[in-house]
Amino acid sequence: MANVVVVGSQWGDEGKGKIVDWLSERADLVVRFQGGHNAGHTLVIDGISYKLSLLPSGVVRPGKMGVIGNGVVIDPHALVAEIGRLAEQGVNISPENLRIADNATLILSLHRELDGLREDAAKSGTKIGTTRRGIGPAYEDKVGRRAIRVMDLANPDSLLGKIERLLTHHNALRRGLNEAEISEQAIFDELMAVADQLLPFRETVWKLLADAKHDGKRILFEGAQGTLLDIDHGTYPFVTSSNTVSGQAAAGSGLGPSSLNFVLGITKAYTTRVGEGPFPTEQENEIGQFLGEKGHEFGTVTGRKRRCGWFDAALVRQSVSTNGITGIALTKLDVLDGMDEIKICTGYTIDGKSIDHLPASQGQQARVVPVYETLEGWKEPTVGARTWNELPAQAIKYVRHVEELIGAPVTMLSTSPERDDTILVEDPFHD
């Protein structure tokens, strides 16, 4: 039985929510494997919009098990609030449809504060563009082996000692930033306030998934952000604090890589980015404004306006390689409807020399100049198309050229936010 990993192939915001929701009907379990509540997916089901940050997309569908893996950092108060918002929309979250890895790291108030303090202290040009939700500092504590984890809430007697170890580090930082120190009791009380609400969901997730695999169940792994925000493979330092590539689905859940059968790269038909950092094909002109307005390019979590530009085939080609992408789901093709001509970046020049990929060096990334091909646009609408025959000939030509340039086939084509406005070429959950 096939298991599918869904990743973003650009800088996030590629429309993963709709695709994951579409695939979740075919899955038995949906697993988040990295990131935190700095990510956001919007699902539209029967005309109702559900905005999710931490919860796996499958939880809004009856009979599906949502799983938050060990690779995720969890703000317990944000999670409880998100569960409450869904309850108001008639979606009941319980241990019947949600499990949380007992070894997942928790985000605390001190992480959020530190995130904001650092961003405010950064000089112009060095700001990362963080969401200030404590994601990075929580991952630092995880790697520094001083994190508080979900399982620790079940043992209050030993928790104070772990908080003491954590505060030895954080209070030293706070003194250096001229901030008041935090007491162990304050953090203890903060955690105990949500312990009873969080602990019923805890699970040995690697075993849950191993048993599911043994029973022949289909597992969908849901990534957050995008490949170019990966801590190793992205546009460092303007990246997120976790690995966003498909390999993290194994490390962030405990199910080995041999069980990951199909990697689906969600790919927008143009390019967007939120926050700071390089963006070779950005259009700070009427083209960028057109794409942003027609594509409703605002962040699900933050509401921040996204930067917009032409499709960058060189970047997506890198993502196909670093993720081992089997096929892509091309989204928002309809946003390009009505344009006279459409450009695609096929590579770059840097200091007058041709290069076929985005270099890892921050200095070189700032100096790359995109090389474009120009394609004829189309006037007929693609909105709502559900078969190839409904697409204009030039739109099909555009899609085929994208496939050729990135070295991966289009498995799915999305033509509107509605889940059924999808052209399926190959079901990733093929048996």
N, C-alpha and C positions, 0 to 999 in steps of 0.2 A: 504494500500500500504506500503511495507516494506521500511524503511530507513536504511542505512548501515553505520557503523563507521569502518574505517580502521585504525589500530594502528600497530606499530612495536612491536614485542614481545621480542626483545633482546636489543642491544645497538644501534639501528638504522641501516641504510644501508642494510635493509633486501630485498630490491627490491620492495618497495612500489609503485614506479613510474609506472612500467609496470602494476601492478595489478589495481591501481587506474585508469589508462588510460583504461584498459580493462572494468572495471566496469562503467566508465563514459559514455560509449555508452548506458548503460541501465538507467542512471540517467538523471534528468532534471536540477538539481543544484548540484554543487560540492563546498563544504565549507571547507576552512582552519580554524581551531579553536584554534591553539596555535603556539608558536614559532615565529621565524622571518626569516630573510634571512641567518641564520646560517644553515638552512636545505636545502637539494637539492634533486630534483628528475630529473632523465633523462628519457625522453620518446623517443622511436624510432617508428616513424610512416611513413610507406611507404619508409623506408630507410633513413629518415631524423631524426637527433637527436635534440631534444629540451631540453635545460637545464633550469629548473625552480627552483626558490628559494622561492619567495613570492607568486607568482601567483598559484591559484589552477590548478591542472592538466587538468581539463575539458576545460579550455579556448582555448586549441589548437584544439578543435573539434567544428565544426559548430553547432549552435542551442543549445549550453549548456551555462548555466549561472554560472560563477565563483563568489564565495563570499568569501571575507576575513572578518572573524568574529572578534568580540571585544576581543577575547582571544589572538589575534596576536599582536605583536609589529612591527610597520612598519617604516622602513627607507624610507622616501618619495623619496629621491634621488635615492636609490637603486631600488625602484619600478619603477620610471620613466625610469631608464636605462634598466631595464628588459623588460618593455613594448617596448622600442625602439629596443632592440635586436630581439624580436619576430617579430616586424614589418619588419625588414630586412629579415626575413625568410618567409614573406608573411602572418603572422598571425596578424590581426587587433584587437587590444584591445580597446573597447569603453564601455560606460555605457550600451550598448545593451548586452554585455556578461561579464561584471565585475561590481560588487558592493562592496563597502568597508564600514564596520561598522563605523558610525559617532563617536562612543564612543571608537574606537580603539586608543591605545597609540602610539605616534610617537617616533622613535629613532632619536636623534640629534647628531651632530658632537661631542658634549661634552661627550656623552655616549660612543662613539667609543674610544675617547681619554682616558677616565677613565678606560675602559676595558683593554686597552693596558698597561697603567701605572701600574695598579694593578698586572697584570700578570708578568710584568717585575720586579716588586718589590718583588714578592713572592720568598721565599727561595726554594732551591732545595727540591723536594719531596712534596711541598705544591702547586705547580702550578696545576690549574684545567684543562688546555688544552683548554681554551676558543678560539673561532674563532676570537676574538677581534673585533667583529662587533657591540658591544654596547647592546647586547640583555639583559644581566643581569642587568646593570645599568638602562636600560629603565624600566624593570619590578620592580626594586627597587623604582623608582619614581612613578610608578603606585600605588604600595602598600602604598607608603608614601604620596599619595594624592596630589602630586605636578606635575603630568605629563601634558604634552601638548597633546591634543587629536585631531583627524581629524577635528571634528566640530569647534575647536578653530580657525582654519585657516579662517573660514568664518566671524569672528568677530575681525578684526585687532584692533579695538578701545580698546577692553578688553584684547587683547593678551599680550601687554607689561606688564600689571600687573601680569599676570600668569607667564611670563618669569622672572619677578623680584622675585617672590616667589620661582621659581625653582633655580635661581642663588644664592639665600641666602644660599641654601644647597650646591650647587656645587662649588661655589667660596670658601667656607670654606674648602672643601675637597682639592681644588687645592692649596690653601695657605699651607695646611699641607703637600702637595706633592712637594712644591717649584715650582709650575707651575703658569704661569701668569693667572690672573683673566680674565673672559670673560665678554664682555659688553652686555647689554640687546639688544642694536641695532644690534649687530652681529648675535645674535640668531633670532631676528625678521627678518632681511634681509634674512637669510638662509631659514626661513620658507616661507616668501613671494615669494621667487624665484620659489617655486614649488606649491604654493597654487592653482593657476589657473589650473594646470595640474591634481591635486589630487581631488579638490572639486567636479567636475562633477560626480565622482564615489560614493560619500558618500550616505549612505542609513541607514534607521532604520532597521537593519538586523533582529532583533527578529521578527518584524512585517512581513517583507518580507518572512521569513521562515514559520511563522504561516499561512500566506495566501497561501503559496505553499502547505503546509500540508493540509489545508482545501480544496484546489483544487485537491487533490489526486496526487500531483507530487512526484516523487521519489527524495530523497535527499541523496547524498553521502558525508560523513564527512571524510575529509582527514587529518590524523595526520602526524606530523613530528617527527623526532628522534625516540626513542624507549622507551619501558616501563622502562628499567633499567637505563634510563637517567632522569626519572621523579624526580622532586624536592622533593617529599615526599617518593616515593616508589623505587627510584633508589639507586645506589651506592654512596650515599652522602658522601662527598661534590663533588665528581667527576660526576656531573650531569649537566643538563641544568637548566634554570631558570623558567621553566613552568611545569605545570602538563601535562604529555604526555599520560596519561591513558584515556580510553574511556569516563569516566565520565566527562572529560573536554569538550567533544563535546557539551554537554548541556550548561555548564557554559560559554564556549567560543563562543557560537553562539546565546544563548537566546531561543533555542528550548528545552523544558523540556525533562527529561530523559525517560518519558513514550513513547516518539516518536522515540527512538532509538531501532530499532527492531532486528538488527543483528550486532554483533561485530566480525569483521574479523581480526584475528591476523596474520600479515605477518611474516613469520618465515623462516630464512635461514637454509639449511640442515647442516650447520656447524655454527661456531660462529665467529663474528668479533667485533672489537672495535676500535674506533679512540680516540686518546688522552690518558690522564692519567687515573689511577684508577685500581681497582682490576679486574682480568680476570682469574678465576680459571683454565679454560681449555686451556689457551694460549699455543701454541706450538712454542717456539723460536728455531726451528730446521728445518730440511728439510721438515717435514710435514707442518709446518706453511708457509714455503716458497712456497711449492707446491700449497697449497690452495690460497695463495695470488696472485701468478702468473696466475694460471688457472682461478681464479675467478675475475681477474682484480680489485683487491681490493684497489682502490684509491678513496678518497672522491670526490663527485660531485662538492661541493662548494670550498673546500680548496686544493684538489689534494693530501692531506696527505695520506701516506701509512697506511692501516689498519692492526691492529694486528689480527692474525688468530689462530683459535684453533678448537678443536672438539665440536660437538653439546652438549650443556648443557641442558639436559632435566629438571633438577631441577630448573634452572632459568626460563625456559619457562613455567613450571608447576606453578610457582609463578605468572607469567604474565597472564596465563589463569584465575587465581583466581582474581587478582587485576583489571582486565579489564572486567571480566564476558564474556570471549571469547566464541563465539558460535561455531566457526570453524576456522581453520588456512589455510592460503595459503602457502604451502611449496615451497620455491624457491631455485634455484641453485643446484638442485639435481645432475645435469650433471657434476658439478665440482668434485664430488666424483667418477666419472667413472674411472676405471682402477686401483683403490687402492686395494691392497691385503687384507687388513683388515681395518675396520672402528671402531672407539671407540665412545661410548656415555657415558657422565657423568650422573649418576643416582642419585647422592647425594654427600655428603662430610663427611669427618671426621674433627673434630676440637679438638685439644689437646687430640687426641686418642678416642674421642666420636663421634658416628654417628649422623648426622643431615641431614634432608631431604630438607632444604631450605638454601638460602644465608642469614645469619644474617644481621641485620641493622647496627651493630657496625662496624666502620671502622677498628678497631683493629682486630676484629674477622674475618672480610672479608679477611684481609691480611694473616690470618693463616689457612684458610680452605684448605684442600687437597681433590681434586676430587676423587670420586670412579667411576671406569669405568667398563662398559661391552664391550666386543669385539665381533663384528659381522664380518662375512665373507663379503668381498667386491665383486664387479662384474666387469668383463672385457668388457662386451658388452656396447655400448653407450646408454645413455638415451636421448641424445641431440635431441630435436625436436619431442619427443614422444607426441602424442595427444590422446592416449587411453592407458588404463592399459595393454592391450595385447601387446603393443609395449615395455613394460618395462621388463628388466631382472628379473627373479624370486627373486634374492637376493636384488634388489632395492625395489621391492614391500615389501619384508620382512622387510627391513630397515624402510620404511614409516609406515608400520603397527605397528612396535615396537615403533616408535616415538609417534604415536597416543596413544598407551597404556600407555606410560610413562608420557605424559603430560596431559592426561585426556581430550583431545579434538580431534574431528575428522578432517581429512584433507578434506577441502571443495574444494580447488583448488590445483593443482600441476603444477608448472612452470618448464619447461625443457630447456629453453633458453631465451635470452633477447627478442626474437621476440614475439609479443603479442599473436599470434595464436598458439604458441607452449605451450599450456595450456591444462591440463586435468581437466575438470569441473566435480565435483562430485555433488555439489549442488549450484544452483544460489543463492547468498545471497539476490538478489532482488526478491525472490519468492513472489508471491501474497498470 
